[in-house]
Amino acid sequence: MSMRRLMNLSFGLAFLIYVLSACETKEQEKHLSVEGVIDKAITVLYQTRNEEELAALTNEQAFALFSEEEKQTLSSKHWMFDVSVPVVVSVIRSIKQKDIPFWLENGGFTKTGMTLKNEMTTYEVWQKEFDSGRVGLGINGFGNYGLHYFVSVGPQNRDDKLVLSNFFPENQYVGTMDNGAFTYHDWDELVLEDVPAALQGQKLLTTIRGRGVETHLVGAFRKTIYPSSAIPDQVMLTWSSNPATGIDIQWRTDTTVNNGSVVYWEEGSSEMFSVNAERYTMEDLRLMNDRFCNRFTAQLRGLKPGKRYEYQISPENEWNEKYKFTTEEENDSFSFIWFGDTHYSPEWGKVANVAFRNHPDAAFYTIAGDLVSDGLHRDQWDELFAYSEDIISQRPFMNVPGNHDNRLGLGAKMYRDMFSYPGNGPDDVNQEQTYAFTYKNSLFLMIDATSPVEKQTTWIENQLKNSDAIWKFAVFHFPPYNWEEPYLDIQKEWVPVFDKYHVDMVFGGHIHYYMRSKPLKNGDVVASYNDGTAYIISIGIPSKTEDFINEPYAELRKMEGQFYQYIEIDDNQLIYKSVDSDNNVIDSFNLKK
Protein backbone atom coordinates (compact mmCIF):
# COMPACT_ATOMS: atom_id res chain seq x y z
CA MET A 1 0.00 0.00 0.00
CA SER A 2 1.37 3.44 -0.96
CA MET A 3 2.17 6.01 1.68
CA ARG A 4 -0.44 8.38 0.18
CA ARG A 5 -3.20 5.73 0.37
CA LEU A 6 -2.14 4.89 3.90
CA MET A 7 -2.32 8.56 4.89
CA ASN A 8 -5.74 8.93 3.24
CA LEU A 9 -6.98 5.81 5.05
CA SER A 10 -5.65 7.10 8.36
CA PHE A 11 -7.25 10.48 7.80
CA GLY A 12 -10.57 8.87 6.89
CA LEU A 13 -10.46 6.65 9.95
CA ALA A 14 -9.64 9.63 12.16
CA PHE A 15 -12.50 11.63 10.66
CA LEU A 16 -14.91 8.73 11.19
CA ILE A 17 -13.83 8.46 14.84
CA TYR A 18 -14.32 12.23 15.20
CA VAL A 19 -17.84 12.08 13.72
CA LEU A 20 -18.83 9.10 15.89
CA SER A 21 -17.36 10.82 18.94
CA ALA A 22 -19.27 14.02 18.18
CA CYS A 23 -22.52 12.08 17.76
CA GLU A 24 -21.88 10.23 21.01
CA THR A 25 -21.15 13.53 22.78
CA LYS A 26 -24.41 15.04 21.51
CA GLU A 27 -26.31 11.94 22.60
CA GLN A 28 -24.70 12.14 26.03
CA GLU A 29 -25.57 15.84 26.27
CA LYS A 30 -29.19 15.00 25.43
CA HIS A 31 -29.38 12.28 28.08
CA LEU A 32 -27.73 14.55 30.65
CA SER A 33 -30.16 17.40 30.00
CA VAL A 34 -33.22 17.80 32.19
CA GLU A 35 -35.42 17.03 29.20
CA GLY A 36 -33.51 13.84 28.44
CA VAL A 37 -33.52 12.68 32.06
CA ILE A 38 -37.29 13.18 32.38
CA ASP A 39 -38.00 11.57 29.01
CA LYS A 40 -35.99 8.51 30.03
CA ALA A 41 -37.74 8.28 33.40
CA ILE A 42 -41.20 8.44 31.84
CA THR A 43 -40.30 5.82 29.26
CA VAL A 44 -39.13 3.50 32.06
CA LEU A 45 -42.30 4.20 34.05
CA TYR A 46 -44.44 3.15 31.10
CA GLN A 47 -42.47 -0.10 30.88
CA THR A 48 -42.60 -0.95 34.58
CA ARG A 49 -45.83 0.44 36.05
CA ASN A 50 -49.50 0.11 35.28
CA GLU A 51 -51.91 3.01 34.92
CA GLU A 52 -53.02 2.91 38.56
CA GLU A 53 -49.42 3.03 39.76
CA LEU A 54 -48.62 5.92 37.43
CA ALA A 55 -51.60 7.87 38.71
CA ALA A 56 -50.58 7.22 42.33
CA LEU A 57 -46.89 8.18 41.92
CA THR A 58 -45.62 10.17 44.94
CA ASN A 59 -42.90 12.77 45.20
CA GLU A 60 -40.67 10.29 47.06
CA GLN A 61 -41.19 7.63 44.40
CA ALA A 62 -40.40 10.14 41.67
CA PHE A 63 -37.16 11.15 43.39
CA ALA A 64 -36.12 7.51 43.67
CA LEU A 65 -36.32 7.03 39.90
CA PHE A 66 -33.07 8.87 39.24
CA SER A 67 -29.40 7.97 39.58
CA GLU A 68 -27.04 10.29 41.44
CA GLU A 69 -25.78 11.62 38.12
CA GLU A 70 -29.32 12.30 36.95
CA LYS A 71 -30.17 14.01 40.24
CA GLN A 72 -27.19 16.28 39.69
CA THR A 73 -28.59 17.18 36.27
CA LEU A 74 -32.00 17.93 37.79
CA SER A 75 -30.25 20.03 40.47
CA SER A 76 -28.17 22.21 38.16
CA LYS A 77 -29.30 22.27 34.52
CA HIS A 78 -32.85 23.58 34.68
CA TRP A 79 -31.80 27.24 34.75
CA MET A 80 -28.19 28.32 34.01
CA PHE A 81 -26.22 31.52 33.49
CA ASP A 82 -22.69 32.94 33.83
CA VAL A 83 -21.73 35.64 36.34
CA SER A 84 -18.72 37.93 35.88
CA VAL A 85 -17.98 38.36 39.61
CA PRO A 86 -18.71 36.45 42.84
CA VAL A 87 -22.45 36.71 43.60
CA VAL A 88 -25.21 35.87 46.00
CA VAL A 89 -28.03 34.05 44.21
CA SER A 90 -31.53 34.25 45.71
CA VAL A 91 -34.04 31.57 44.73
CA ILE A 92 -37.47 33.00 45.54
CA ARG A 93 -40.23 30.40 45.85
CA SER A 94 -43.88 30.41 46.88
CA ILE A 95 -44.65 29.18 50.39
CA LYS A 96 -47.81 27.59 48.97
CA GLN A 97 -45.76 25.05 47.05
CA LYS A 98 -45.98 21.94 49.24
CA ASP A 99 -42.75 20.19 48.27
CA ILE A 100 -39.56 22.22 48.56
CA PRO A 101 -37.23 21.51 45.59
CA PHE A 102 -34.86 18.79 46.81
CA TRP A 103 -31.74 20.52 45.53
CA LEU A 104 -32.06 23.72 47.55
CA GLU A 105 -30.88 22.53 50.93
CA ASN A 106 -28.85 19.65 49.48
CA GLY A 107 -27.08 22.12 47.19
CA GLY A 108 -26.01 24.50 49.91
CA PHE A 109 -28.84 27.04 49.78
CA THR A 110 -29.93 28.54 53.08
CA LYS A 111 -33.43 29.67 53.87
CA THR A 112 -33.36 33.30 54.98
CA GLY A 113 -35.97 35.13 57.00
CA MET A 114 -36.78 37.40 54.06
CA THR A 115 -40.17 37.31 52.37
CA LEU A 116 -41.98 39.25 49.66
CA LYS A 117 -45.31 38.84 47.94
CA ASN A 118 -47.70 39.53 45.10
CA GLU A 119 -51.48 39.32 45.10
CA MET A 120 -51.37 35.53 44.65
CA THR A 121 -48.84 34.33 47.21
CA THR A 122 -46.02 35.06 49.64
CA TYR A 123 -42.50 34.05 48.62
CA GLU A 124 -39.60 32.91 50.79
CA VAL A 125 -35.96 33.58 49.89
CA TRP A 126 -33.21 30.93 49.75
CA GLN A 127 -29.64 32.10 49.16
CA LYS A 128 -26.22 30.77 48.20
CA GLU A 129 -22.89 32.34 47.31
CA PHE A 130 -21.29 31.50 43.95
CA ASP A 131 -17.85 32.33 42.56
CA SER A 132 -17.61 33.98 39.15
CA GLY A 133 -18.39 31.56 36.34
CA ARG A 134 -21.29 29.20 35.73
CA VAL A 135 -24.37 29.15 37.99
CA GLY A 136 -26.70 26.17 37.67
CA LEU A 137 -30.09 25.91 39.34
CA GLY A 138 -32.49 23.00 39.59
CA ILE A 139 -36.04 22.05 38.78
CA ASN A 140 -39.16 23.50 40.36
CA GLY A 141 -40.20 20.03 41.51
CA PHE A 142 -41.99 16.90 40.33
CA GLY A 143 -45.42 18.44 40.76
CA ASN A 144 -46.76 21.13 38.47
CA TYR A 145 -47.18 24.03 40.87
CA GLY A 146 -48.35 27.01 38.83
CA LEU A 147 -45.99 29.69 40.22
CA HIS A 148 -42.42 28.77 39.32
CA TYR A 149 -39.61 30.17 41.43
CA PHE A 150 -37.72 33.23 40.17
CA VAL A 151 -34.21 34.51 40.81
CA SER A 152 -32.43 37.60 42.11
CA VAL A 153 -28.65 38.03 41.69
CA GLY A 154 -26.38 40.54 43.43
CA PRO A 155 -22.57 40.90 43.68
CA GLN A 156 -20.95 39.80 46.93
CA ASN A 157 -18.89 42.99 46.76
CA ARG A 158 -21.23 45.94 46.18
CA ASP A 159 -18.55 47.78 44.21
CA ASP A 160 -18.19 44.97 41.64
CA LYS A 161 -19.82 45.42 38.25
CA LEU A 162 -21.95 42.35 37.65
CA VAL A 163 -22.57 41.08 34.12
CA LEU A 164 -24.85 38.09 33.44
CA SER A 165 -24.54 36.10 30.21
CA ASN A 166 -24.85 32.72 28.46
CA PHE A 167 -28.37 31.98 29.67
CA PHE A 168 -30.29 28.72 29.51
CA PRO A 169 -33.10 28.91 28.57
CA GLU A 170 -32.08 31.51 26.01
CA ASN A 171 -33.52 35.01 25.64
CA GLN A 172 -33.61 35.61 29.39
CA TYR A 173 -35.16 38.92 30.42
CA VAL A 174 -33.15 40.68 33.14
CA GLY A 175 -35.09 43.25 35.17
CA THR A 176 -34.47 45.13 38.37
CA MET A 177 -35.56 43.72 41.70
CA ASP A 178 -37.98 46.21 43.26
CA ASN A 179 -41.57 46.79 44.24
CA GLY A 180 -43.78 46.83 41.14
CA ALA A 181 -41.53 44.49 39.15
CA PHE A 182 -43.15 41.57 37.32
CA THR A 183 -41.75 38.06 37.57
CA TYR A 184 -43.80 36.07 35.03
CA HIS A 185 -43.85 36.96 31.35
CA ASP A 186 -47.21 35.28 30.87
CA TRP A 187 -48.73 37.42 33.66
CA ASP A 188 -46.86 40.70 33.77
CA GLU A 189 -49.72 42.40 35.66
CA LEU A 190 -48.76 40.27 38.68
CA VAL A 191 -46.16 42.47 40.40
CA LEU A 192 -44.06 42.32 43.55
CA GLU A 193 -44.76 43.99 46.86
CA ASP A 194 -42.75 44.31 50.10
CA VAL A 195 -39.42 43.57 48.42
CA PRO A 196 -36.73 43.51 51.18
CA ALA A 197 -34.25 46.36 51.06
CA ALA A 198 -31.38 43.86 50.82
CA LEU A 199 -32.69 42.64 47.44
CA GLN A 200 -33.77 45.95 45.92
CA GLY A 201 -31.71 46.97 42.92
CA GLN A 202 -30.39 43.47 42.23
CA LYS A 203 -30.72 41.80 38.84
CA LEU A 204 -34.08 40.04 38.54
CA LEU A 205 -34.31 36.95 36.34
CA THR A 206 -37.93 36.45 35.31
CA THR A 207 -39.55 33.26 34.10
CA ILE A 208 -42.92 31.85 33.06
CA ARG A 209 -45.39 30.21 35.40
CA GLY A 210 -45.62 26.96 33.50
CA ARG A 211 -42.01 25.76 33.59
CA GLY A 212 -42.94 23.26 36.27
CA VAL A 213 -44.59 21.12 33.62
CA GLU A 214 -41.14 20.31 32.20
CA THR A 215 -40.50 17.91 35.10
CA HIS A 216 -44.07 17.05 36.01
CA LEU A 217 -44.36 13.47 37.28
CA VAL A 218 -46.65 13.52 40.33
CA GLY A 219 -50.25 13.63 39.18
CA ALA A 220 -48.99 14.09 35.64
CA PHE A 221 -50.29 11.08 33.76
CA ARG A 222 -53.49 11.25 31.76
CA LYS A 223 -55.60 9.09 29.44
CA THR A 224 -57.55 10.04 26.39
CA ILE A 225 -61.04 8.61 26.02
CA TYR A 226 -60.55 8.89 22.25
CA PRO A 227 -57.21 7.17 21.48
CA SER A 228 -55.96 7.07 17.91
CA SER A 229 -56.20 3.97 15.74
CA ALA A 230 -55.40 2.86 12.21
CA ILE A 231 -58.76 4.29 11.12
CA PRO A 232 -58.55 8.01 10.27
CA ASP A 233 -60.53 10.28 12.60
CA GLN A 234 -60.62 13.94 13.70
CA VAL A 235 -61.25 14.84 10.06
CA MET A 236 -61.25 18.62 9.87
CA LEU A 237 -61.46 21.35 7.25
CA THR A 238 -59.55 24.64 7.39
CA TRP A 239 -58.41 27.33 4.97
CA SER A 240 -54.82 28.39 4.42
CA SER A 241 -55.38 29.77 0.91
CA ASN A 242 -58.15 31.33 -1.18
CA PRO A 243 -61.50 29.84 0.06
CA ALA A 244 -62.81 29.92 -3.53
CA THR A 245 -60.14 27.59 -4.91
CA GLY A 246 -58.54 25.74 -2.00
CA ILE A 247 -59.16 23.92 1.24
CA ASP A 248 -57.03 21.97 3.72
CA ILE A 249 -58.11 18.60 5.13
CA GLN A 250 -56.56 17.25 8.33
CA TRP A 251 -56.97 13.98 10.19
CA ARG A 252 -55.35 11.65 12.70
CA THR A 253 -54.25 8.01 12.88
CA ASP A 254 -52.04 5.96 15.15
CA THR A 255 -48.37 5.52 14.26
CA THR A 256 -48.93 2.29 12.30
CA VAL A 257 -50.18 4.42 9.40
CA ASN A 258 -47.33 6.32 7.76
CA ASN A 259 -48.95 7.55 4.55
CA GLY A 260 -52.25 9.14 3.67
CA SER A 261 -54.02 10.96 0.89
CA VAL A 262 -57.36 12.51 -0.01
CA VAL A 263 -59.44 11.42 -2.97
CA TYR A 264 -61.98 14.06 -4.01
CA TRP A 265 -64.39 14.86 -6.79
CA GLU A 266 -66.96 17.45 -7.75
CA GLU A 267 -70.42 16.32 -6.71
CA GLY A 268 -72.10 14.55 -9.62
CA SER A 269 -68.84 14.08 -11.52
CA SER A 270 -67.06 10.78 -12.16
CA GLU A 271 -63.63 12.41 -12.46
CA MET A 272 -61.58 11.85 -9.30
CA PHE A 273 -58.45 13.57 -8.05
CA SER A 274 -55.94 12.62 -5.36
CA VAL A 275 -53.61 14.66 -3.14
CA ASN A 276 -50.95 13.21 -0.85
CA ALA A 277 -50.84 14.44 2.71
CA GLU A 278 -47.94 15.58 4.85
CA ARG A 279 -47.47 13.56 8.04
CA TYR A 280 -46.44 14.83 11.45
CA THR A 281 -45.90 12.63 14.51
CA MET A 282 -47.27 14.30 17.61
CA GLU A 283 -46.15 13.38 21.11
CA ASP A 284 -47.91 14.01 24.40
CA LEU A 285 -45.30 12.59 26.78
CA ARG A 286 -47.68 12.11 29.69
CA LEU A 287 -50.61 10.62 27.77
CA MET A 288 -50.20 7.09 29.01
CA ASN A 289 -52.58 5.31 26.62
CA ASP A 290 -51.72 7.19 23.41
CA ARG A 291 -48.34 8.92 23.72
CA PHE A 292 -47.79 9.20 19.96
CA CYS A 293 -50.15 9.73 17.05
CA ASN A 294 -49.79 10.78 13.44
CA ARG A 295 -51.50 13.86 12.06
CA PHE A 296 -51.95 14.42 8.34
CA THR A 297 -52.65 17.54 6.28
CA ALA A 298 -53.65 17.50 2.62
CA GLN A 299 -53.89 20.81 0.79
CA LEU A 300 -56.37 20.84 -2.09
CA ARG A 301 -55.76 23.55 -4.66
CA GLY A 302 -57.15 24.51 -8.07
CA LEU A 303 -60.74 23.88 -7.03
CA LYS A 304 -63.68 25.49 -8.82
CA PRO A 305 -65.46 28.38 -7.05
CA GLY A 306 -69.00 27.76 -5.87
CA LYS A 307 -68.86 23.99 -6.25
CA ARG A 308 -69.76 21.22 -3.85
CA TYR A 309 -67.13 18.51 -3.43
CA GLU A 310 -67.10 15.10 -1.86
CA TYR A 311 -63.93 13.54 -0.48
CA GLN A 312 -62.58 10.44 1.16
CA ILE A 313 -59.54 9.78 3.33
CA SER A 314 -57.16 7.10 2.11
CA PRO A 315 -56.18 4.39 3.11
CA GLU A 316 -59.80 4.03 4.26
CA ASN A 317 -62.03 2.84 1.42
CA GLU A 318 -65.43 2.95 3.08
CA TRP A 319 -67.47 5.92 1.90
CA ASN A 320 -68.44 8.54 4.51
CA GLU A 321 -71.43 10.59 3.38
CA LYS A 322 -70.53 13.45 5.76
CA TYR A 323 -67.23 14.25 4.05
CA LYS A 324 -68.32 17.17 1.91
CA PHE A 325 -67.45 20.83 1.47
CA THR A 326 -68.41 23.78 -0.72
CA THR A 327 -66.00 26.34 -2.15
CA GLU A 328 -66.69 30.06 -1.90
CA GLU A 329 -69.32 31.24 -4.38
CA GLU A 330 -69.03 34.36 -6.53
CA ASN A 331 -71.64 36.45 -4.71
CA ASP A 332 -71.76 38.49 -1.52
CA SER A 333 -74.21 36.43 0.52
CA PHE A 334 -73.05 34.06 3.27
CA SER A 335 -73.30 33.31 6.98
CA PHE A 336 -71.01 32.04 9.72
CA ILE A 337 -71.16 31.01 13.37
CA TRP A 338 -68.86 31.96 16.23
CA PHE A 339 -68.49 31.01 19.88
CA GLY A 340 -66.80 32.36 22.97
CA ASP A 341 -64.80 29.99 25.22
CA THR A 342 -65.57 26.31 24.67
CA HIS A 343 -63.05 24.53 26.97
CA TYR A 344 -63.57 21.14 25.22
CA SER A 345 -66.94 20.85 26.98
CA PRO A 346 -69.54 18.28 25.89
CA GLU A 347 -72.13 20.97 26.68
CA TRP A 348 -70.52 23.15 24.03
CA GLY A 349 -70.66 20.18 21.66
CA LYS A 350 -74.43 19.95 22.15
CA VAL A 351 -74.96 23.64 21.39
CA ALA A 352 -72.58 23.55 18.43
CA ASN A 353 -74.52 20.69 16.86
CA VAL A 354 -77.81 22.53 17.47
CA ALA A 355 -76.32 25.50 15.61
CA PHE A 356 -75.25 23.16 12.80
CA ARG A 357 -78.76 21.78 12.43
CA ASN A 358 -80.37 25.22 12.67
CA HIS A 359 -78.06 26.85 10.14
CA PRO A 360 -76.91 24.47 7.40
CA ASP A 361 -76.09 27.56 5.36
CA ALA A 362 -73.19 28.63 7.65
CA ALA A 363 -69.97 28.72 5.64
CA PHE A 364 -67.57 28.26 8.56
CA TYR A 365 -67.23 28.16 12.35
CA THR A 366 -64.89 30.04 14.66
CA ILE A 367 -64.02 30.08 18.37
CA ALA A 368 -62.56 33.20 19.98
CA GLY A 369 -59.96 31.34 22.05
CA ASP A 370 -59.85 28.90 24.97
CA LEU A 371 -60.88 25.99 22.80
CA VAL A 372 -59.56 23.72 25.56
CA SER A 373 -58.49 24.25 29.18
CA ASP A 374 -54.88 23.16 28.80
CA GLY A 375 -53.46 23.49 25.32
CA LEU A 376 -50.64 21.01 26.06
CA HIS A 377 -53.03 18.18 26.92
CA ARG A 378 -53.86 16.34 23.73
CA ASP A 379 -56.67 14.40 25.39
CA GLN A 380 -58.62 17.66 25.66
CA TRP A 381 -58.20 18.33 21.93
CA ASP A 382 -59.36 14.75 21.29
CA GLU A 383 -62.61 15.51 23.11
CA LEU A 384 -63.12 18.88 21.40
CA PHE A 385 -62.83 17.25 17.97
CA ALA A 386 -65.03 14.31 18.95
CA TYR A 387 -67.88 16.59 20.06
CA SER A 388 -67.76 18.54 16.78
CA GLU A 389 -66.77 15.81 14.30
CA ASP A 390 -69.87 16.15 12.12
CA ILE A 391 -69.35 19.91 11.86
CA ILE A 392 -65.63 20.28 11.28
CA SER A 393 -65.53 17.59 8.60
CA GLN A 394 -68.02 19.66 6.54
CA ARG A 395 -67.28 23.28 7.49
CA PRO A 396 -63.90 25.01 7.91
CA PHE A 397 -62.93 25.49 11.55
CA MET A 398 -61.15 28.87 11.83
CA ASN A 399 -60.02 29.80 15.35
CA VAL A 400 -57.68 31.91 17.46
CA PRO A 401 -55.82 30.83 20.62
CA GLY A 402 -56.74 31.93 24.12
CA ASN A 403 -54.66 31.93 27.26
CA HIS A 404 -55.65 28.33 28.02
CA ASP A 405 -54.56 27.20 24.56
CA ASN A 406 -51.26 29.08 25.01
CA ARG A 407 -50.83 27.59 28.47
CA LEU A 408 -48.98 29.44 31.26
CA GLY A 409 -46.42 30.91 28.89
CA LEU A 410 -45.33 27.54 27.50
CA GLY A 411 -46.52 28.39 24.01
CA ALA A 412 -49.20 27.10 21.69
CA LYS A 413 -47.24 24.56 19.67
CA MET A 414 -49.90 21.88 20.01
CA TYR A 415 -52.48 24.41 18.80
CA ARG A 416 -50.34 25.14 15.74
CA ASP A 417 -49.85 21.42 15.13
CA MET A 418 -53.62 20.88 15.12
CA PHE A 419 -54.61 23.52 12.55
CA SER A 420 -53.52 24.57 9.07
CA TYR A 421 -54.11 28.32 8.75
CA PRO A 422 -52.76 31.14 6.56
CA GLY A 423 -49.14 31.99 7.24
CA ASN A 424 -49.68 35.70 6.64
CA GLY A 425 -49.37 36.98 10.21
CA PRO A 426 -46.89 39.48 11.68
CA ASP A 427 -43.22 38.50 11.67
CA ASP A 428 -42.80 38.66 15.46
CA VAL A 429 -45.69 36.30 16.24
CA ASN A 430 -45.78 32.55 15.68
CA GLN A 431 -47.28 31.95 12.27
CA GLU A 432 -50.87 30.64 12.12
CA GLN A 433 -51.63 32.05 15.60
CA THR A 434 -52.39 35.46 14.07
CA TYR A 435 -53.60 35.47 10.47
CA ALA A 436 -56.15 37.06 8.16
CA PHE A 437 -58.50 35.78 5.51
CA THR A 438 -61.10 37.31 3.24
CA TYR A 439 -64.38 35.55 2.57
CA LYS A 440 -66.43 37.19 -0.17
CA ASN A 441 -66.93 40.84 0.87
CA SER A 442 -65.65 40.43 4.45
CA LEU A 443 -62.23 40.64 6.07
CA PHE A 444 -61.52 38.53 9.16
CA LEU A 445 -58.60 39.52 11.37
CA MET A 446 -57.83 36.47 13.49
CA ILE A 447 -55.53 37.81 16.20
CA ASP A 448 -53.57 36.03 18.92
CA ALA A 449 -54.09 38.32 21.91
CA THR A 450 -51.84 36.09 24.05
CA SER A 451 -48.83 37.24 21.98
CA PRO A 452 -47.31 40.71 22.48
CA VAL A 453 -49.97 43.29 21.66
CA GLU A 454 -47.69 46.06 20.42
CA LYS A 455 -45.93 43.76 17.94
CA GLN A 456 -49.18 43.22 16.04
CA THR A 457 -50.50 46.78 15.67
CA THR A 458 -48.70 47.58 12.42
CA TRP A 459 -49.80 44.29 10.88
CA ILE A 460 -53.42 44.97 11.86
CA GLU A 461 -53.29 48.41 10.28
CA ASN A 462 -51.72 47.07 7.07
CA GLN A 463 -54.42 44.43 6.74
CA LEU A 464 -57.18 47.01 7.17
CA LYS A 465 -55.51 49.64 5.01
CA ASN A 466 -55.04 47.26 2.10
CA SER A 467 -58.50 45.71 2.22
CA ASP A 468 -61.48 46.79 0.13
CA ALA A 469 -63.88 44.56 2.10
CA ILE A 470 -67.28 46.00 2.95
CA TRP A 471 -67.43 44.24 6.32
CA LYS A 472 -64.51 44.00 8.74
CA PHE A 473 -64.36 41.67 11.75
CA ALA A 474 -61.69 41.14 14.39
CA VAL A 475 -61.62 37.96 16.47
CA PHE A 476 -59.38 37.66 19.53
CA HIS A 477 -59.65 36.27 23.04
CA PHE A 478 -59.17 39.18 25.45
CA PRO A 479 -62.05 41.71 25.20
CA PRO A 480 -60.79 45.29 25.50
CA TYR A 481 -64.00 46.40 27.24
CA ASN A 482 -65.43 44.26 30.04
CA TRP A 483 -66.56 44.60 33.63
CA GLU A 484 -63.83 42.49 35.24
CA GLU A 485 -60.43 43.33 33.73
CA PRO A 486 -60.47 45.84 30.85
CA TYR A 487 -57.46 45.38 28.58
CA LEU A 488 -55.95 48.86 28.52
CA ASP A 489 -53.04 47.80 26.30
CA ILE A 490 -55.46 46.63 23.60
CA GLN A 491 -57.52 49.80 24.02
CA LYS A 492 -54.34 51.80 23.50
CA GLU A 493 -52.80 49.81 20.63
CA TRP A 494 -55.59 48.26 18.55
CA VAL A 495 -58.78 50.20 19.23
CA PRO A 496 -57.53 53.42 17.51
CA VAL A 497 -56.76 51.32 14.42
CA PHE A 498 -60.20 49.71 14.54
CA ASP A 499 -61.68 53.22 14.76
CA LYS A 500 -59.56 54.59 11.91
CA TYR A 501 -60.64 51.90 9.45
CA HIS A 502 -64.05 51.24 11.02
CA VAL A 503 -63.96 47.61 12.06
CA ASP A 504 -67.62 46.64 12.32
CA MET A 505 -67.44 44.01 15.05
CA VAL A 506 -64.88 42.69 17.52
CA PHE A 507 -65.58 39.21 18.91
CA GLY A 508 -64.01 38.00 22.17
CA GLY A 509 -64.37 35.69 25.14
CA HIS A 510 -62.32 35.11 28.31
CA ILE A 511 -64.82 36.84 30.64
CA HIS A 512 -67.55 34.24 31.03
CA TYR A 513 -70.69 36.19 30.18
CA TYR A 514 -72.48 37.74 27.21
CA MET A 515 -72.10 41.43 26.41
CA ARG A 516 -72.81 43.53 23.34
CA SER A 517 -71.57 47.05 23.53
CA LYS A 518 -73.24 50.14 22.22
CA PRO A 519 -71.43 51.64 19.20
CA LEU A 520 -68.01 52.69 20.48
CA LYS A 521 -65.44 55.04 18.96
CA ASN A 522 -62.42 56.36 20.85
CA GLY A 523 -63.88 54.61 23.88
CA ASP A 524 -67.03 56.73 23.76
CA VAL A 525 -70.58 55.75 22.86
CA VAL A 526 -71.65 57.13 19.48
CA ALA A 527 -75.01 57.26 17.74
CA SER A 528 -74.77 54.37 15.27
CA TYR A 529 -72.86 51.18 14.48
CA ASN A 530 -72.15 52.84 11.14
CA ASP A 531 -69.97 55.25 13.12
CA GLY A 532 -68.69 52.96 15.87
CA THR A 533 -67.74 49.35 16.56
CA ALA A 534 -69.74 46.62 18.29
CA TYR A 535 -67.59 44.86 20.89
CA ILE A 536 -69.18 41.51 21.68
CA ILE A 537 -68.21 38.95 24.31
CA SER A 538 -69.76 35.50 24.45
CA ILE A 539 -69.41 32.20 26.25
CA GLY A 540 -69.86 28.75 24.70
CA ILE A 541 -70.20 26.75 27.92
CA PRO A 542 -72.72 27.02 30.78
CA SER A 543 -71.76 29.92 33.03
CA LYS A 544 -73.07 32.13 35.81
CA THR A 545 -71.43 35.41 36.80
CA GLU A 546 -72.10 37.08 40.14
CA ASP A 547 -70.91 40.27 41.87
CA PHE A 548 -70.46 42.10 38.58
CA ILE A 549 -70.34 45.87 38.20
CA ASN A 550 -72.10 48.23 35.83
CA GLU A 551 -70.83 48.80 32.28
CA PRO A 552 -72.21 52.09 30.94
CA TYR A 553 -71.11 51.21 27.39
CA ALA A 554 -73.09 47.93 27.37
CA GLU A 555 -76.21 47.65 25.23
CA LEU A 556 -77.09 44.15 26.50
CA ARG A 557 -75.63 41.74 29.05
CA LYS A 558 -76.47 38.18 30.06
CA MET A 559 -74.67 37.03 33.19
CA GLU A 560 -75.93 33.47 32.98
CA GLY A 561 -76.19 31.13 30.03
CA GLN A 562 -74.48 29.48 27.09
CA PHE A 563 -74.63 30.88 23.57
CA TYR A 564 -73.73 30.69 19.91
CA GLN A 565 -73.76 33.61 17.47
CA TYR A 566 -75.08 33.52 13.92
CA ILE A 567 -74.17 36.28 11.46
CA GLU A 568 -75.82 36.48 8.05
CA ILE A 569 -74.50 38.85 5.37
CA ASP A 570 -76.22 39.78 2.13
CA ASP A 571 -74.07 42.31 0.31
CA ASN A 572 -74.41 45.54 2.36
CA GLN A 573 -76.84 44.13 4.94
CA LEU A 574 -76.00 42.16 8.09
CA ILE A 575 -78.25 40.25 10.49
CA TYR A 576 -76.84 39.31 13.88
CA LYS A 577 -78.33 36.80 16.35
CA SER A 578 -77.16 35.30 19.61
CA VAL A 579 -78.93 32.07 20.61
CA ASP A 580 -78.89 30.33 23.99
CA SER A 581 -78.79 26.64 24.84
CA ASP A 582 -82.61 26.47 24.88
CA ASN A 583 -82.64 27.71 21.29
CA ASN A 584 -83.96 31.17 22.25
CA VAL A 585 -82.71 34.26 20.45
CA ILE A 586 -81.43 36.43 23.31
CA ASP A 587 -79.99 39.25 21.17
CA SER A 588 -80.38 40.44 17.61
CA PHE A 589 -79.89 43.52 15.47
CA ASN A 590 -79.49 44.50 11.83
CA LEU A 591 -76.92 46.68 10.09
CA LYS A 592 -77.00 48.24 6.65
CA LYS A 593 -74.32 50.12 4.74
Buried (B, 14 or more C-beta within 10 A) or exposed (E): EEEEEEEEEEEEEEEEEEEEEEEEEEEEEEBBBBBBBBBBBBEEBBEEBEEEEBBEBEBEBBBEBBEEEBBBBBBBBBBBBEBBBBBBBBBBBBEEBEBBBBBBEEBEBEBBEBBBBBEBBEBBBBBBEBEBEEBBBBBBBBBBBBBBBBBBBBBBEEEBEBEBEEBEEEEBEEBEBBEEBBBBEBBEEBBBEEBBEBBBBBBBBBBBBBBBBBBBBBBBBBEBEBBBBEBBBBBBBBBBBBBBBBBBBBBBBBBEBEEBBBBBBBEEEEEEBEBEBEBEEBEBBBBBEBBEBBBBBBBBEEBEEEBEBBBBBBEBEEEBEEBBBBBBBEEBBBBBBBBBBBBBBEBBBEBBBBBBEBBEEBBBBBBBBBBBBBBBBBBBBBBBBBBBBBBBBBBBBBBBBBBBBBBBBBBBEBBBBBBBBBEBBBEEBBBBBBBBBBBBBBBBBBBBBBBBBEBBBBBBBEBBEEBEBBBBBBBBBBBBBBBBEBBEBBBEBBBBBBBEBBBBBBBBBBBBBBBBBBBBBEEEBBEEBEEBBBBBBBBBBBBEBEEBEEBEBBBBBBBBBBBBBBBBBBBEEBBBBBBBBEEEEBBEBEBEE
